[in-house]
Amino acid sequence: MAEKGLLKLGILGAAVAALCCFTPVLALLLGAVGLSALIGWLDYVLLPALVLFLGLAAFALWKSRSA
């Protein structure tokens, strides 16, 4: 994947993960469809996803600057 594609994916993924971590958007959506039992597990998935996508964006920036 090209550096621009990695950067876009990293930034978009981090934004989505941050939106779900810092606002109750995902909690409201899960509650609306009857899956509110999954809310207790969100921290185990969303925080590592946020770190992964931020790392991906940082890697893409580093790769683009060294090229």
mmCIF file as Biopython writes it, N, C-alpha, C and O atoms, coordinates in Angstrom:
data_model
#
loop_
_atom_site.group_PDB
_atom_site.id
_atom_site.type_symbol
_atom_site.label_atom_id
_atom_site.label_alt_id
_atom_site.label_comp_id
_atom_site.label_asym_id
_atom_site.label_entity_id
_atom_site.label_seq_id
_atom_site.pdbx_PDB_ins_code
_atom_site.Cartn_x
_atom_site.Cartn_y
_atom_site.Cartn_z
_atom_site.occupancy
_atom_site.B_iso_or_equiv
_atom_site.auth_seq_id
_atom_site.auth_asym_id
_atom_site.pdbx_PDB_model_num
ATOM 1   N N  . MET A ? 1  ? 0.853   -1.172 0.000  1.0 0.0 1  A 1 
ATOM 2   C CA . MET A ? 1  ? 0.000   0.000  0.000  1.0 0.0 1  A 1 
ATOM 3   C C  . MET A ? 1  ? 0.898   1.233  0.000  1.0 0.0 1  A 1 
ATOM 4   O O  . MET A ? 1  ? 1.918   1.272  0.688  1.0 0.0 1  A 1 
ATOM 5   N N  . ALA A ? 2  ? 0.519   2.205  -0.754 1.0 0.0 2  A 1 
ATOM 6   C CA . ALA A ? 2  ? 1.308   3.434  -0.861 1.0 0.0 2  A 1 
ATOM 7   C C  . ALA A ? 2  ? 1.276   4.201  0.458  1.0 0.0 2  A 1 
ATOM 8   O O  . ALA A ? 2  ? 0.391   4.002  1.291  1.0 0.0 2  A 1 
ATOM 9   N N  . GLU A ? 3  ? 2.260   5.078  0.628  1.0 0.0 3  A 1 
ATOM 10  C CA . GLU A ? 3  ? 2.343   5.843  1.868  1.0 0.0 3  A 1 
ATOM 11  C C  . GLU A ? 3  ? 1.110   6.708  2.093  1.0 0.0 3  A 1 
ATOM 12  O O  . GLU A ? 3  ? 0.639   6.844  3.222  1.0 0.0 3  A 1 
ATOM 13  N N  . LYS A ? 4  ? 0.585   7.295  1.013  1.0 0.0 4  A 1 
ATOM 14  C CA . LYS A ? 4  ? -0.615  8.136  1.178  1.0 0.0 4  A 1 
ATOM 15  C C  . LYS A ? 4  ? -1.804  7.299  1.620  1.0 0.0 4  A 1 
ATOM 16  O O  . LYS A ? 4  ? -2.614  7.744  2.433  1.0 0.0 4  A 1 
ATOM 17  N N  . GLY A ? 5  ? -1.909  6.091  1.088  1.0 0.0 5  A 1 
ATOM 18  C CA . GLY A ? 5  ? -2.999  5.203  1.488  1.0 0.0 5  A 1 
ATOM 19  C C  . GLY A ? 5  ? -2.871  4.782  2.941  1.0 0.0 5  A 1 
ATOM 20  O O  . GLY A ? 5  ? -3.867  4.715  3.661  1.0 0.0 5  A 1 
ATOM 21  N N  . LEU A ? 6  ? -1.636  4.494  3.380  1.0 0.0 6  A 1 
ATOM 22  C CA . LEU A ? 6  ? -1.411  4.141  4.777  1.0 0.0 6  A 1 
ATOM 23  C C  . LEU A ? 6  ? -1.734  5.302  5.697  1.0 0.0 6  A 1 
ATOM 24  O O  . LEU A ? 6  ? -2.333  5.121  6.756  1.0 0.0 6  A 1 
ATOM 25  N N  . LEU A ? 7  ? -1.334  6.492  5.286  1.0 0.0 7  A 1 
ATOM 26  C CA . LEU A ? 7  ? -1.598  7.672  6.103  1.0 0.0 7  A 1 
ATOM 27  C C  . LEU A ? 7  ? -3.096  7.930  6.222  1.0 0.0 7  A 1 
ATOM 28  O O  . LEU A ? 7  ? -3.596  8.215  7.310  1.0 0.0 7  A 1 
ATOM 29  N N  . LYS A ? 8  ? -3.805  7.832  5.116  1.0 0.0 8  A 1 
ATOM 30  C CA . LYS A ? 8  ? -5.260  8.042  5.150  1.0 0.0 8  A 1 
ATOM 31  C C  . LYS A ? 8  ? -5.936  6.996  6.021  1.0 0.0 8  A 1 
ATOM 32  O O  . LYS A ? 8  ? -6.819  7.322  6.814  1.0 0.0 8  A 1 
ATOM 33  N N  . LEU A ? 9  ? -5.521  5.731  5.876  1.0 0.0 9  A 1 
ATOM 34  C CA . LEU A ? 9  ? -6.096  4.664  6.685  1.0 0.0 9  A 1 
ATOM 35  C C  . LEU A ? 9  ? -5.801  4.875  8.160  1.0 0.0 9  A 1 
ATOM 36  O O  . LEU A ? 9  ? -6.680  4.678  9.000  1.0 0.0 9  A 1 
ATOM 37  N N  . GLY A ? 10 ? -4.591  5.270  8.484  1.0 0.0 10 A 1 
ATOM 38  C CA . GLY A ? 10 ? -4.227  5.508  9.876  1.0 0.0 10 A 1 
ATOM 39  C C  . GLY A ? 10 ? -5.004  6.646  10.499 1.0 0.0 10 A 1 
ATOM 40  O O  . GLY A ? 10 ? -5.491  6.533  11.623 1.0 0.0 10 A 1 
ATOM 41  N N  . ILE A ? 11 ? -5.119  7.733  9.775  1.0 0.0 11 A 1 
ATOM 42  C CA . ILE A ? 11 ? -5.846  8.891  10.310 1.0 0.0 11 A 1 
ATOM 43  C C  . ILE A ? 11 ? -7.341  8.597  10.421 1.0 0.0 11 A 1 
ATOM 44  O O  . ILE A ? 11 ? -7.963  8.939  11.427 1.0 0.0 11 A 1 
ATOM 45  N N  . LEU A ? 12 ? -7.916  7.974  9.412  1.0 0.0 12 A 1 
ATOM 46  C CA . LEU A ? 12 ? -9.343  7.652  9.446  1.0 0.0 12 A 1 
ATOM 47  C C  . LEU A ? 12 ? -9.651  6.653  10.558 1.0 0.0 12 A 1 
ATOM 48  O O  . LEU A ? 12 ? -10.617 6.826  11.301 1.0 0.0 12 A 1 
ATOM 49  N N  . GLY A ? 13 ? -8.838  5.620  10.670 1.0 0.0 13 A 1 
ATOM 50  C CA . GLY A ? 13 ? -9.057  4.628  11.725 1.0 0.0 13 A 1 
ATOM 51  C C  . GLY A ? 13 ? -8.910  5.221  13.107 1.0 0.0 13 A 1 
ATOM 52  O O  . GLY A ? 13 ? -9.693  4.907  14.004 1.0 0.0 13 A 1 
ATOM 53  N N  . ALA A ? 14 ? -7.913  6.077  13.294 1.0 0.0 14 A 1 
ATOM 54  C CA . ALA A ? 14 ? -7.726  6.723  14.592 1.0 0.0 14 A 1 
ATOM 55  C C  . ALA A ? 14 ? -8.890  7.649  14.918 1.0 0.0 14 A 1 
ATOM 56  O O  . ALA A ? 14 ? -9.324  7.723  16.068 1.0 0.0 14 A 1 
ATOM 57  N N  . ALA A ? 15 ? -9.391  8.347  13.921 1.0 0.0 15 A 1 
ATOM 58  C CA . ALA A ? 15 ? -10.531 9.242  14.155 1.0 0.0 15 A 1 
ATOM 59  C C  . ALA A ? 15 ? -11.773 8.456  14.546 1.0 0.0 15 A 1 
ATOM 60  O O  . ALA A ? 15 ? -12.496 8.859  15.457 1.0 0.0 15 A 1 
ATOM 61  N N  . VAL A ? 16 ? -12.029 7.356  13.880 1.0 0.0 16 A 1 
ATOM 62  C CA . VAL A ? 16 ? -13.204 6.533  14.207 1.0 0.0 16 A 1 
ATOM 63  C C  . VAL A ? 16 ? -13.053 5.928  15.600 1.0 0.0 16 A 1 
ATOM 64  O O  . VAL A ? 16 ? -13.999 5.938  16.388 1.0 0.0 16 A 1 
ATOM 65  N N  . ALA A ? 17 ? -11.867 5.403  15.906 1.0 0.0 17 A 1 
ATOM 66  C CA . ALA A ? 17 ? -11.648 4.819  17.232 1.0 0.0 17 A 1 
ATOM 67  C C  . ALA A ? 17 ? -11.751 5.878  18.324 1.0 0.0 17 A 1 
ATOM 68  O O  . ALA A ? 17 ? -12.313 5.616  19.388 1.0 0.0 17 A 1 
ATOM 69  N N  . ALA A ? 18 ? -11.216 7.068  18.075 1.0 0.0 18 A 1 
ATOM 70  C CA . ALA A ? 18 ? -11.303 8.141  19.068 1.0 0.0 18 A 1 
ATOM 71  C C  . ALA A ? 18 ? -12.742 8.601  19.250 1.0 0.0 18 A 1 
ATOM 72  O O  . ALA A ? 18 ? -13.164 8.896  20.368 1.0 0.0 18 A 1 
ATOM 73  N N  . LEU A ? 19 ? -13.487 8.663  18.170 1.0 0.0 19 A 1 
ATOM 74  C CA . LEU A ? 19 ? -14.885 9.061  18.266 1.0 0.0 19 A 1 
ATOM 75  C C  . LEU A ? 19 ? -15.668 8.072  19.121 1.0 0.0 19 A 1 
ATOM 76  O O  . LEU A ? 19 ? -16.513 8.471  19.922 1.0 0.0 19 A 1 
ATOM 77  N N  . CYS A ? 20 ? -15.394 6.811  18.953 1.0 0.0 20 A 1 
ATOM 78  C CA . CYS A ? 20 ? -16.092 5.799  19.736 1.0 0.0 20 A 1 
ATOM 79  C C  . CYS A ? 20 ? -15.597 5.749  21.179 1.0 0.0 20 A 1 
ATOM 80  O O  . CYS A ? 20 ? -16.359 5.381  22.073 1.0 0.0 20 A 1 
ATOM 81  N N  . CYS A ? 21 ? -14.355 6.106  21.423 1.0 0.0 21 A 1 
ATOM 82  C CA . CYS A ? 21 ? -13.818 6.076  22.793 1.0 0.0 21 A 1 
ATOM 83  C C  . CYS A ? 21 ? -14.290 7.265  23.622 1.0 0.0 21 A 1 
ATOM 84  O O  . CYS A ? 21 ? -14.627 7.110  24.796 1.0 0.0 21 A 1 
ATOM 85  N N  . PHE A ? 22 ? -14.316 8.428  23.026 1.0 0.0 22 A 1 
ATOM 86  C CA . PHE A ? 22 ? -14.547 9.638  23.795 1.0 0.0 22 A 1 
ATOM 87  C C  . PHE A ? 22 ? -15.984 10.143 23.757 1.0 0.0 22 A 1 
ATOM 88  O O  . PHE A ? 22 ? -16.310 11.114 24.440 1.0 0.0 22 A 1 
ATOM 89  N N  . THR A ? 23 ? -16.825 9.522  22.994 1.0 0.0 23 A 1 
ATOM 90  C CA . THR A ? 23 ? -18.238 9.882  22.968 1.0 0.0 23 A 1 
ATOM 91  C C  . THR A ? 23 ? -19.067 8.617  23.083 1.0 0.0 23 A 1 
ATOM 92  O O  . THR A ? 23 ? -18.585 7.532  22.758 1.0 0.0 23 A 1 
ATOM 93  N N  . PRO A ? 24 ? -20.271 8.731  23.527 1.0 0.0 24 A 1 
ATOM 94  C CA . PRO A ? 24 ? -21.107 7.537  23.688 1.0 0.0 24 A 1 
ATOM 95  C C  . PRO A ? 24 ? -21.794 7.094  22.394 1.0 0.0 24 A 1 
ATOM 96  O O  . PRO A ? 24 ? -22.840 6.447  22.445 1.0 0.0 24 A 1 
ATOM 97  N N  . VAL A ? 25 ? -21.229 7.428  21.251 1.0 0.0 25 A 1 
ATOM 98  C CA . VAL A ? 25 ? -21.849 7.086  19.976 1.0 0.0 25 A 1 
ATOM 99  C C  . VAL A ? 25 ? -22.026 5.584  19.842 1.0 0.0 25 A 1 
ATOM 100 O O  . VAL A ? 25 ? -23.115 5.108  19.522 1.0 0.0 25 A 1 
ATOM 101 N N  . LEU A ? 26 ? -20.969 4.845  20.084 1.0 0.0 26 A 1 
ATOM 102 C CA . LEU A ? 26 ? -21.044 3.402  19.936 1.0 0.0 26 A 1 
ATOM 103 C C  . LEU A ? 26 ? -21.955 2.783  20.990 1.0 0.0 26 A 1 
ATOM 104 O O  . LEU A ? 26 ? -22.660 1.815  20.709 1.0 0.0 26 A 1 
ATOM 105 N N  . ALA A ? 27 ? -21.944 3.327  22.184 1.0 0.0 27 A 1 
ATOM 106 C CA . ALA A ? 27 ? -22.833 2.816  23.231 1.0 0.0 27 A 1 
ATOM 107 C C  . ALA A ? 27 ? -24.291 3.030  22.858 1.0 0.0 27 A 1 
ATOM 108 O O  . ALA A ? 27 ? -25.130 2.157  23.085 1.0 0.0 27 A 1 
ATOM 109 N N  . LEU A ? 28 ? -24.592 4.182  22.291 1.0 0.0 28 A 1 
ATOM 110 C CA . LEU A ? 28 ? -25.965 4.438  21.856 1.0 0.0 28 A 1 
ATOM 111 C C  . LEU A ? 28 ? -26.373 3.526  20.708 1.0 0.0 28 A 1 
ATOM 112 O O  . LEU A ? 28 ? -27.489 3.008  20.683 1.0 0.0 28 A 1 
ATOM 113 N N  . LEU A ? 29 ? -25.471 3.335  19.765 1.0 0.0 29 A 1 
ATOM 114 C CA . LEU A ? 29 ? -25.780 2.461  18.630 1.0 0.0 29 A 1 
ATOM 115 C C  . LEU A ? 29 ? -25.967 1.012  19.062 1.0 0.0 29 A 1 
ATOM 116 O O  . LEU A ? 29 ? -26.890 0.342  18.599 1.0 0.0 29 A 1 
ATOM 117 N N  . LEU A ? 30 ? -25.104 0.526  19.939 1.0 0.0 30 A 1 
ATOM 118 C CA . LEU A ? 30 ? -25.247 -0.846 20.412 1.0 0.0 30 A 1 
ATOM 119 C C  . LEU A ? 30 ? -26.513 -1.018 21.234 1.0 0.0 30 A 1 
ATOM 120 O O  . LEU A ? 30 ? -27.172 -2.054 21.155 1.0 0.0 30 A 1 
ATOM 121 N N  . GLY A ? 31 ? -26.852 -0.014 22.017 1.0 0.0 31 A 1 
ATOM 122 C CA . GLY A ? 31 ? -28.091 -0.077 22.790 1.0 0.0 31 A 1 
ATOM 123 C C  . GLY A ? 31 ? -29.328 -0.046 21.912 1.0 0.0 31 A 1 
ATOM 124 O O  . GLY A ? 31 ? -30.337 -0.675 22.230 1.0 0.0 31 A 1 
ATOM 125 N N  . ALA A ? 32 ? -29.251 0.679  20.815 1.0 0.0 32 A 1 
ATOM 126 C CA . ALA A ? 32 ? -30.400 0.794  19.910 1.0 0.0 32 A 1 
ATOM 127 C C  . ALA A ? 32 ? -30.688 -0.511 19.182 1.0 0.0 32 A 1 
ATOM 128 O O  . ALA A ? 32 ? -31.841 -0.804 18.867 1.0 0.0 32 A 1 
ATOM 129 N N  . VAL A ? 33 ? -29.657 -1.291 18.915 1.0 0.0 33 A 1 
ATOM 130 C CA . VAL A ? 33 ? -29.873 -2.548 18.197 1.0 0.0 33 A 1 
ATOM 131 C C  . VAL A ? 33 ? -29.924 -3.750 19.139 1.0 0.0 33 A 1 
ATOM 132 O O  . VAL A ? 33 ? -29.995 -4.891 18.682 1.0 0.0 33 A 1 
ATOM 133 N N  . GLY A ? 34 ? -29.889 -3.506 20.431 1.0 0.0 34 A 1 
ATOM 134 C CA . GLY A ? 34 ? -30.038 -4.576 21.394 1.0 0.0 34 A 1 
ATOM 135 C C  . GLY A ? 34 ? -28.755 -5.313 21.734 1.0 0.0 34 A 1 
ATOM 136 O O  . GLY A ? 34 ? -28.810 -6.429 22.251 1.0 0.0 34 A 1 
ATOM 137 N N  . LEU A ? 35 ? -27.622 -4.730 21.462 1.0 0.0 35 A 1 
ATOM 138 C CA . LEU A ? 35 ? -26.340 -5.369 21.764 1.0 0.0 35 A 1 
ATOM 139 C C  . LEU A ? 35 ? -25.598 -4.638 22.874 1.0 0.0 35 A 1 
ATOM 140 O O  . LEU A ? 35 ? -24.369 -4.571 22.865 1.0 0.0 35 A 1 
ATOM 141 N N  . SER A ? 36 ? -26.327 -4.101 23.810 1.0 0.0 36 A 1 
ATOM 142 C CA . SER A ? 36 ? -25.698 -3.304 24.866 1.0 0.0 36 A 1 
ATOM 143 C C  . SER A ? 36 ? -24.849 -4.155 25.805 1.0 0.0 36 A 1 
ATOM 144 O O  . SER A ? 36 ? -24.068 -3.599 26.578 1.0 0.0 36 A 1 
ATOM 145 N N  . ALA A ? 37 ? -24.971 -5.471 25.768 1.0 0.0 37 A 1 
ATOM 146 C CA . ALA A ? 37 ? -24.123 -6.337 26.596 1.0 0.0 37 A 1 
ATOM 147 C C  . ALA A ? 37 ? -22.665 -6.263 26.154 1.0 0.0 37 A 1 
ATOM 148 O O  . ALA A ? 37 ? -21.773 -6.611 26.928 1.0 0.0 37 A 1 
ATOM 149 N N  . LEU A ? 38 ? -22.404 -5.816 24.928 1.0 0.0 38 A 1 
ATOM 150 C CA . LEU A ? 38 ? -21.040 -5.718 24.420 1.0 0.0 38 A 1 
ATOM 151 C C  . LEU A ? 38 ? -20.314 -4.460 24.881 1.0 0.0 38 A 1 
ATOM 152 O O  . LEU A ? 38 ? -19.112 -4.329 24.652 1.0 0.0 38 A 1 
ATOM 153 N N  . ILE A ? 39 ? -21.013 -3.539 25.519 1.0 0.0 39 A 1 
ATOM 154 C CA . ILE A ? 39 ? -20.411 -2.274 25.921 1.0 0.0 39 A 1 
ATOM 155 C C  . ILE A ? 39 ? -19.283 -2.491 26.925 1.0 0.0 39 A 1 
ATOM 156 O O  . ILE A ? 39 ? -18.321 -1.723 26.937 1.0 0.0 39 A 1 
ATOM 157 N N  . GLY A ? 40 ? -19.379 -3.505 27.756 1.0 0.0 40 A 1 
ATOM 158 C CA . GLY A ? 40 ? -18.331 -3.774 28.736 1.0 0.0 40 A 1 
ATOM 159 C C  . GLY A ? 40 ? -17.010 -4.172 28.108 1.0 0.0 40 A 1 
ATOM 160 O O  . GLY A ? 40 ? -15.962 -4.026 28.736 1.0 0.0 40 A 1 
ATOM 161 N N  . TRP A ? 41 ? -17.038 -4.667 26.896 1.0 0.0 41 A 1 
ATOM 162 C CA . TRP A ? 41 ? -15.830 -5.121 26.209 1.0 0.0 41 A 1 
ATOM 163 C C  . TRP A ? 41 ? -15.235 -4.069 25.289 1.0 0.0 41 A 1 
ATOM 164 O O  . TRP A ? 41 ? -14.214 -4.330 24.652 1.0 0.0 41 A 1 
ATOM 165 N N  . LEU A ? 42 ? -15.833 -2.896 25.197 1.0 0.0 42 A 1 
ATOM 166 C CA . LEU A ? 42 ? -15.350 -1.887 24.258 1.0 0.0 42 A 1 
ATOM 167 C C  . LEU A ? 42 ? -13.935 -1.410 24.565 1.0 0.0 42 A 1 
ATOM 168 O O  . LEU A ? 42 ? -13.158 -1.169 23.641 1.0 0.0 42 A 1 
ATOM 169 N N  . ASP A ? 43 ? -13.588 -1.269 25.826 1.0 0.0 43 A 1 
ATOM 170 C CA . ASP A ? 43 ? -12.249 -0.789 26.182 1.0 0.0 43 A 1 
ATOM 171 C C  . ASP A ? 43 ? -11.167 -1.759 25.734 1.0 0.0 43 A 1 
ATOM 172 O O  . ASP A ? 43 ? -10.055 -1.343 25.410 1.0 0.0 43 A 1 
ATOM 173 N N  . TYR A ? 44 ? -11.481 -3.036 25.714 1.0 0.0 44 A 1 
ATOM 174 C CA . TYR A ? 44 ? -10.497 -4.030 25.314 1.0 0.0 44 A 1 
ATOM 175 C C  . TYR A ? 44 ? -10.237 -4.008 23.805 1.0 0.0 44 A 1 
ATOM 176 O O  . TYR A ? 44 ? -9.213  -4.511 23.342 1.0 0.0 44 A 1 
ATOM 177 N N  . VAL A ? 45 ? -11.155 -3.432 23.051 1.0 0.0 45 A 1 
ATOM 178 C CA . VAL A ? 45 ? -11.018 -3.403 21.597 1.0 0.0 45 A 1 
ATOM 179 C C  . VAL A ? 45 ? -10.652 -2.011 21.094 1.0 0.0 45 A 1 
ATOM 180 O O  . VAL A ? 45 ? -9.758  -1.876 20.258 1.0 0.0 45 A 1 
ATOM 181 N N  . LEU A ? 46 ? -11.322 -0.983 21.583 1.0 0.0 46 A 1 
ATOM 182 C CA . LEU A ? 46 ? -11.165 0.354  21.022 1.0 0.0 46 A 1 
ATOM 183 C C  . LEU A ? 46 ? -9.833  1.013  21.369 1.0 0.0 46 A 1 
ATOM 184 O O  . LEU A ? 46 ? -9.234  1.657  20.508 1.0 0.0 46 A 1 
ATOM 185 N N  . LEU A ? 47 ? -9.361  0.875  22.584 1.0 0.0 47 A 1 
ATOM 186 C CA . LEU A ? 47 ? -8.093  1.511  22.946 1.0 0.0 47 A 1 
ATOM 187 C C  . LEU A ? 47 ? -6.909  0.899  22.187 1.0 0.0 47 A 1 
ATOM 188 O O  . LEU A ? 47 ? -6.069  1.647  21.688 1.0 0.0 47 A 1 
ATOM 189 N N  . PRO A ? 48 ? -6.811  -0.440 22.081 1.0 0.0 48 A 1 
ATOM 190 C CA . PRO A ? 48 ? -5.735  -0.982 21.235 1.0 0.0 48 A 1 
ATOM 191 C C  . PRO A ? 48 ? -5.892  -0.605 19.760 1.0 0.0 48 A 1 
ATOM 192 O O  . PRO A ? 48 ? -4.895  -0.412 19.064 1.0 0.0 48 A 1 
ATOM 193 N N  . ALA A ? 49 ? -7.127  -0.499 19.280 1.0 0.0 49 A 1 
ATOM 194 C CA . ALA A ? 49 ? -7.338  -0.077 17.890 1.0 0.0 49 A 1 
ATOM 195 C C  . ALA A ? 49 ? -6.870  1.352  17.688 1.0 0.0 49 A 1 
ATOM 196 O O  . ALA A ? 49 ? -6.278  1.669  16.657 1.0 0.0 49 A 1 
ATOM 197 N N  . LEU A ? 50 ? -7.127  2.214  18.653 1.0 0.0 50 A 1 
ATOM 198 C CA . LEU A ? 50 ? -6.669  3.601  18.572 1.0 0.0 50 A 1 
ATOM 199 C C  . LEU A ? 50 ? -5.144  3.658  18.522 1.0 0.0 50 A 1 
ATOM 200 O O  . LEU A ? 50 ? -4.575  4.390  17.713 1.0 0.0 50 A 1 
ATOM 201 N N  . VAL A ? 51 ? -4.490  2.895  19.376 1.0 0.0 51 A 1 
ATOM 202 C CA . VAL A ? 51 ? -3.027  2.868  19.391 1.0 0.0 51 A 1 
ATOM 203 C C  . VAL A ? 51 ? -2.493  2.308  18.065 1.0 0.0 51 A 1 
ATOM 204 O O  . VAL A ? 51 ? -1.519  2.828  17.521 1.0 0.0 51 A 1 
ATOM 205 N N  . LEU A ? 52 ? -3.127  1.256  17.551 1.0 0.0 52 A 1 
ATOM 206 C CA . LEU A ? 52 ? -2.701  0.654  16.289 1.0 0.0 52 A 1 
ATOM 207 C C  . LEU A ? 52 ? -2.806  1.641  15.131 1.0 0.0 52 A 1 
ATOM 208 O O  . LEU A ? 52 ? -1.872  1.766  14.340 1.0 0.0 52 A 1 
ATOM 209 N N  . PHE A ? 53 ? -3.927  2.337  15.025 1.0 0.0 53 A 1 
ATOM 210 C CA . PHE A ? 53 ? -4.112  3.273  13.923 1.0 0.0 53 A 1 
ATOM 211 C C  . PHE A ? 53 ? -3.216  4.507  14.053 1.0 0.0 53 A 1 
ATOM 212 O O  . PHE A ? 53 ? -2.740  5.029  13.045 1.0 0.0 53 A 1 
ATOM 213 N N  . LEU A ? 54 ? -2.982  4.976  15.268 1.0 0.0 54 A 1 
ATOM 214 C CA . LEU A ? 54 ? -2.045  6.083  15.449 1.0 0.0 54 A 1 
ATOM 215 C C  . LEU A ? 54 ? -0.626  5.654  15.080 1.0 0.0 54 A 1 
ATOM 216 O O  . LEU A ? 54 ? 0.123   6.424  14.479 1.0 0.0 54 A 1 
ATOM 217 N N  . GLY A ? 55 ? -0.265  4.440  15.438 1.0 0.0 55 A 1 
ATOM 218 C CA . GLY A ? 55 ? 1.037   3.912  15.047 1.0 0.0 55 A 1 
ATOM 219 C C  . GLY A ? 55 ? 1.158   3.758  13.543 1.0 0.0 55 A 1 
ATOM 220 O O  . GLY A ? 55 ? 2.219   4.021  12.975 1.0 0.0 55 A 1 
ATOM 221 N N  . LEU A ? 56 ? 0.081   3.336  12.891 1.0 0.0 56 A 1 
ATOM 222 C CA . LEU A ? 56 ? 0.076   3.207  11.440 1.0 0.0 56 A 1 
ATOM 223 C C  . LEU A ? 56 ? 0.253   4.567  10.770 1.0 0.0 56 A 1 
ATOM 224 O O  . LEU A ? 56 ? 0.990   4.684  9.791  1.0 0.0 56 A 1 
ATOM 225 N N  . ALA A ? 57 ? -0.412  5.587  11.286 1.0 0.0 57 A 1 
ATOM 226 C CA . ALA A ? 57 ? -0.260  6.932  10.734 1.0 0.0 57 A 1 
ATOM 227 C C  . ALA A ? 57 ? 1.155   7.450  10.959 1.0 0.0 57 A 1 
ATOM 228 O O  . ALA A ? 57 ? 1.733   8.075  10.069 1.0 0.0 57 A 1 
ATOM 229 N N  . ALA A ? 58 ? 1.719   7.199  12.138 1.0 0.0 58 A 1 
ATOM 230 C CA . ALA A ? 58 ? 3.089   7.640  12.415 1.0 0.0 58 A 1 
ATOM 231 C C  . ALA A ? 58 ? 4.079   6.911  11.508 1.0 0.0 58 A 1 
ATOM 232 O O  . ALA A ? 58 ? 5.031   7.521  11.021 1.0 0.0 58 A 1 
ATOM 233 N N  . PHE A ? 59 ? 3.870   5.636  11.281 1.0 0.0 59 A 1 
ATOM 234 C CA . PHE A ? 59 ? 4.737   4.872  10.387 1.0 0.0 59 A 1 
ATOM 235 C C  . PHE A ? 59 ? 4.660   5.409  8.964  1.0 0.0 59 A 1 
ATOM 236 O O  . PHE A ? 59 ? 5.682   5.525  8.288  1.0 0.0 59 A 1 
ATOM 237 N N  . ALA A ? 60 ? 3.460   5.736  8.509  1.0 0.0 60 A 1 
ATOM 238 C CA . ALA A ? 60 ? 3.303   6.268  7.157  1.0 0.0 60 A 1 
ATOM 239 C C  . ALA A ? 60 ? 3.987   7.621  7.015  1.0 0.0 60 A 1 
ATOM 240 O O  . ALA A ? 60 ? 4.601   7.902  5.985  1.0 0.0 60 A 1 
ATOM 241 N N  . LEU A ? 61 ? 3.885   8.464  8.048  1.0 0.0 61 A 1 
ATOM 242 C CA . LEU A ? 61 ? 4.581   9.754  7.997  1.0 0.0 61 A 1 
ATOM 243 C C  . LEU A ? 61 ? 6.096   9.561  7.991  1.0 0.0 61 A 1 
ATOM 244 O O  . LEU A ? 61 ? 6.802   10.223 7.230  1.0 0.0 61 A 1 
ATOM 245 N N  . TRP A ? 62 ? 6.594   8.665  8.826  1.0 0.0 62 A 1 
ATOM 246 C CA . TRP A ? 62 ? 8.029   8.381  8.872  1.0 0.0 62 A 1 
ATOM 247 C C  . TRP A ? 62 ? 8.519   7.827  7.542  1.0 0.0 62 A 1 
ATOM 248 O O  . TRP A ? 62 ? 9.590   8.197  7.062  1.0 0.0 62 A 1 
ATOM 249 N N  . LYS A ? 63 ? 7.723   6.932  6.948  1.0 0.0 63 A 1 
ATOM 250 C CA . LYS A ? 63 ? 8.103   6.311  5.685  1.0 0.0 63 A 1 
ATOM 251 C C  . LYS A ? 63 ? 8.109   7.362  4.556  1.0 0.0 63 A 1 
ATOM 252 O O  . LYS A ? 63 ? 8.989   7.342  3.696  1.0 0.0 63 A 1 
ATOM 253 N N  . SER A ? 64 ? 7.138   8.264  4.562  1.0 0.0 64 A 1 
ATOM 254 C CA . SER A ? 64 ? 7.074   9.275  3.507  1.0 0.0 64 A 1 
ATOM 255 C C  . SER A ? 64 ? 8.208   10.292 3.642  1.0 0.0 64 A 1 
ATOM 256 O O  . SER A ? 64 ? 8.690   10.806 2.632  1.0 0.0 64 A 1 
ATOM 257 N N  . ARG A ? 65 ? 8.638   10.589 4.857  1.0 0.0 65 A 1 
ATOM 258 C CA . ARG A ? 65 ? 9.731   11.552 5.048  1.0 0.0 65 A 1 
ATOM 259 C C  . ARG A ? 65 ? 11.091  10.951 4.705  1.0 0.0 65 A 1 
ATOM 260 O O  . ARG A ? 65 ? 12.000  11.665 4.280  1.0 0.0 65 A 1 
ATOM 261 N N  . SER A ? 66 ? 11.229  9.653  4.886  1.0 0.0 66 A 1 
ATOM 262 C CA . SER A ? 66 ? 12.517  9.024  4.592  1.0 0.0 66 A 1 
ATOM 263 C C  . SER A ? 66 ? 12.653  8.663  3.122  1.0 0.0 66 A 1 
ATOM 264 O O  . SER A ? 66 ? 13.752  8.350  2.663  1.0 0.0 66 A 1 
ATOM 265 N N  . ALA A ? 67 ? 11.559  8.701  2.379  1.0 0.0 67 A 1 
ATOM 266 C CA . ALA A ? 67 ? 11.616  8.351  0.947  1.0 0.0 67 A 1 
ATOM 267 C C  . ALA A ? 67 ? 12.008  9.522  0.080  1.0 0.0 67 A 1 
ATOM 268 O O  . ALA A ? 67 ? 12.098  9.384  -1.140 1.0 0.0 67 A 1 
#
